[in-house]
Structures are given as C-alpha cells and as structure tokens.
C-alpha cells in the first residue's frame, strides 16, 4: 500500500499552485496524495489525479469584502494586517478549522502552508511527521528582517523581528486554535509562544519553494531549512489554449506584455483596466490581462483571460507585470522575463525588491502609487533596457536548470524513511 501524504494549503491561488505541483510530483513517485484547499482553486487539480477536498471560506473572498478592500489599500504595514486578520479572518477561522478537520484523512505525513496551523495538530494527533512548505522565509536570520518589516534593523534586530511577526500572527488566532485543539483533537493547548518555536526546537523540516539563486540561503539558517528551487505547475493534462488567445499572442505587431495582479483586487477593476490600457498605449505595446472576460471585453490592444498557465504564456511575451507574489515572481523569472512588480502587501514588496536587486526588473511600483505614467515608464524599461533583458534572460537560464520539485521530493522521502526507522527502533526497544 503506498504511503499517504496530506497537503493542507489554506491560502490564495499563488500559494496553492506550488502545492498542486508538489502533489503531482509526489504522486509520480508512488505516493497517495490528498490535498485540502479552497474550493475556488479546484480547477488547478483538473487532470492531475491528486485527490482534493475543498474547504471554506477562502481568503480571496475575504479580500474582496469591503474590509478586505480597505486593508489592501493600506499596503504592507504589519499592524494593520494584524487588525484586519483579527476582525475579518478571525471569525472565519472557526469554520475553517471545523471543515479542515472533517476533510483530513489518516496520513503518513502532513505537508502544510505557513497559515495552515491545523495540519501540525493533525500530525501530532496521529503521531506522524509534518513539515512546512513555505513560499516565504520563516527562519530567523541576521541578513534580513522578517516579512512585513520595511527595512533592516541590524543583525540582532532582524533575528528578533521574526519572533515579533510570529506573535502578531499567533496571538490573533491563539485562543481559537487552542480551543479547537482541545475540543476536536483532545490535545493540550500550544504555549503562549505558539507552534513556531516548538517546530524549531524539534528541527522539523521546512521546504522552501523558491530558488537559492533568487534569495541566497542565509548562513545562519539551520540544516532543516531546505531551499529547493521553484515548484512550477504545468498545464493540466489535455489543456489547450483558447483559439482567440492563440490568435492574439501569435499576431504580428507591438511587443506583448502580460499583466495580472493575482488575487489582489483592491480598487475599482474598471479604473485599473483603464490605467493599464493607457500605459500600454503610451508604450506602444499590447497586453494579455488576467481579468474577467464577462466584465471586460478584449480587443486588439488587450486580450482578457480568466486564467492561463504561466508555463504556456510567459515564454511567448516580452515582459511581465504583476503583484510580486512569490509564485508569480518564480514563474516570470524562470521564463527569463524582465519583471515589473506592483506589490500590495505582505511578502510582495520583499520579492519585488529581490527582482530589482537581481537586475531583472525596475524598482517596484507600490500598487497604491500606480499611475498610467509610471507604469508605462516601467514597462518601457522592461521592454527596452538591454541590460535588464540580458540579466533576466541569464537568470531564467539558471533557474530552468534547477529541479525544485525533484529536490523537495527527495527531502520528503528522506524524512519518511527516518521517521519509519525511528518508529521501528522504538518498537524493537519495547
């Protein structure tokens, strides 16, 4: 009987896609994989063969609420983020915990996203290993501050900043999560410091699904931190691009640019679309825009798509403009594209700064400061700056030589072998 692995992903599309890719890779190695995530992203698993159980509510719907829109407009500050989490996400956590508990099945291992706190509790209850799979740095380092802090605070300050960030998040949910642990799983409450310190104490493996080429592995990170490289999700089996999209992409004419802001839906969509059109007209470029075709019509300047696999589209465009989420940054850089980032919050400013530092894109344009003029200037640089294009192409070549999924699967298999050996030793001693 194949070993069973449960992947619990409670995040947005960009958070979920890498876990789907990991699930497919593990299944090819003979594992029985079950993924729990938002029902909104069920289509990502089409044709993968990975079993899927949807849970509600999903974060994207919370972001589109009036409170979510107000918070997105604030930008990256950690304290507004915590207040929004407590007021808006907090009440939804009770439903999410109960639905996740009902969805989870007996497993030999749990792999979970940074915000999927229930998964570690399930693993503890079943006595099986768990590991974090993260798209952002969650180990303390002297080299840079925790996500959500705007600038370096020196070596010691940077290390302490991670504990501060963890507590901002943990104290919002501590009471709810601990009550659920006792009621549903009969487990003792986690301490005031939360599950993060406990995970570090036990040196639980962490899989980082970004590249060491994009973010060098800090020298003070522990051996249990595995920076594997990006986990790219290929198109589903049998997927074919829509004919009108192919015609638009293949048409001769102005340079083609991808524009998409993922789940970041702040502001008036029509105003954002008008800004994009104005910027493209200024540059003399065409665009493939990630949006809602039922609300926004395509024409010769912009083709609107609800979804298109990055691995299909990105090799066919000259530059990418997006919100700077970790997965989308990985996709555009792997394709060798000059990348314009327009960060809204959380980890996006961090990754946008990395793109610029690597010479693969202009300085990030914070979403709340976006105008037709500065977007046009950034796109013009991405298309016309030869040194930027060369840096992006060379970076893409190096990233495509990596095998992030292969390395991640190796770590998982090694962890399971060690867990099995440890269990066998305990039984022999008994």
Rosetta blueprint (number, residue, H / E / L):
1 X L
2 X L
3 X L
4 X E
5 X E
6 X E
7 X E
8 X E
9 X L
10 X L
11 X L
12 X L
13 X H
14 X H
15 X H
16 X H
17 X H
18 X H
19 X H
20 X H
21 X H
22 X H
23 X H
24 X H
25 X H
26 X H
27 X H
28 X H
29 X L
30 X L
31 X L
32 X E
33 X E
34 X E
35 X E
36 X E
37 X E
38 X E
39 X H
40 X H
41 X H
42 X H
43 X H
44 X H
45 X H
46 X L
47 X L
48 X L
49 X L
50 X L
51 X E
52 X E
53 X E
54 X E
55 X E
56 X L
57 X L
58 X L
59 X H
60 X H
61 X H
62 X H
63 X H
64 X L
65 X L
66 X H
67 X H
68 X H
69 X H
70 X H
71 X H
72 X H
73 X L
74 X L
75 X L
76 X L
77 X L
78 X H
79 X H
80 X H
81 X H
82 X H
83 X H
84 X H
85 X H
86 X H
87 X H
88 X H
89 X H
90 X H
91 X H
92 X H
93 X H
94 X H
95 X H
96 X H
97 X H
98 X H
99 X H
100 X H
101 X H
102 X H
103 X H
104 X L
105 X L
106 X L
107 X L
108 X L
109 X E
110 X E
111 X E
112 X E
113 X L
114 X L
115 X L
116 X L
117 X H
118 X H
119 X H
120 X H
121 X H
122 X H
123 X H
124 X H
125 X H
126 X H
127 X L
128 X L
129 X E
130 X E
131 X E
132 X E
133 X E
134 X E
135 X L
136 X L
137 X L
138 X L
139 X L
140 X L
141 X L
142 X L
143 X L
144 X L
145 X L
146 X L
147 X L
148 X L
149 X L
150 X L
151 X L
152 X L
153 X L
154 X H
155 X H
156 X H
157 X H
158 X H
159 X H
160 X H
161 X H
162 X H
163 X H
164 X H
165 X H
166 X H
167 X H
168 X H
169 X H
170 X H
171 X H
172 X H
173 X H
174 X H
175 X H
176 X H
177 X H
178 X H
179 X H
180 X H
181 X H
182 X H
183 X H
184 X H
185 X H
186 X L
187 X L
188 X L
189 X L
190 X L
191 X L
192 X L
193 X L
194 X L
195 X H
196 X H
197 X H
198 X H
199 X H
200 X H
201 X H
202 X L
203 X L
204 X L
205 X L
206 X E
207 X E
208 X E
209 X L
210 X L
211 X L
212 X L
213 X L
214 X L
215 X L
216 X L
217 X L
218 X L
219 X L
220 X L
221 X L
222 X L
223 X L
224 X L
225 X E
226 X E
227 X E
228 X L
229 X L
230 X L
231 X L
232 X L
233 X L
234 X L
235 X L
236 X L
237 X L
238 X L
239 X L
240 X L
241 X L
242 X L
243 X H
244 X H
245 X H
246 X H
247 X H
248 X H
249 X H
250 X H
251 X L
252 X L
253 X L
254 X L
255 X L
256 X E
257 X E
258 X E
259 X E
260 X E
261 X L
262 X L
263 X L
264 X L
265 X L
266 X L
267 X L
268 X L
269 X H
270 X H
271 X H
272 X H
273 X H
274 X H
275 X H
276 X H
277 X H
278 X H
279 X H
280 X H
281 X H
282 X H
283 X H
284 X L
285 X L
286 X E
287 X E
288 X E
289 X E
290 X E
291 X L
292 X L
293 X L
294 X L
295 X L
296 X L
297 X L
298 X L
299 X L
300 X L
301 X L
302 X E
303 X E
304 X E
305 X E
306 X L
307 X L
308 X L
309 X L
310 X H
311 X H
312 X H
313 X H
314 X H
315 X H
316 X H
317 X L
318 X L
319 X E
320 X E
321 X E
322 X E
323 X L
324 X L
325 X L
326 X H
327 X H
328 X H
329 X H
330 X H
331 X H
332 X H
333 X H
334 X H
335 X L
336 X L
337 X L
338 X E
339 X E
340 X E
341 X E
342 X L
343 X L
344 X L
345 X L
346 X L
347 X L
348 X H
349 X H
350 X H
351 X H
352 X H
353 X H
354 X H
355 X H
356 X H
357 X H
358 X L
359 X L
360 X L
361 X L
362 X L
363 X L
364 X L
365 X L
366 X L
367 X H
368 X H
369 X H
370 X L
371 X L
372 X H
373 X H
374 X H
375 X H
376 X H
377 X H
378 X H
379 X H
380 X H
381 X H
382 X H
383 X H
384 X H
385 X L
386 X H
387 X H
388 X H
389 X H
390 X H
391 X H
392 X H
393 X H
394 X H
395 X H
396 X H
397 X H
398 X H
399 X H
400 X H
401 X L
402 X L
403 X L
404 X H
405 X H
406 X H
407 X H
408 X H
409 X H
410 X H
411 X H
412 X H
413 X H
414 X H
415 X H
416 X H
417 X H
418 X H
419 X H
420 X H
421 X H
422 X H
423 X H
424 X H
425 X H
426 X H
427 X H
428 X H
429 X H
430 X L
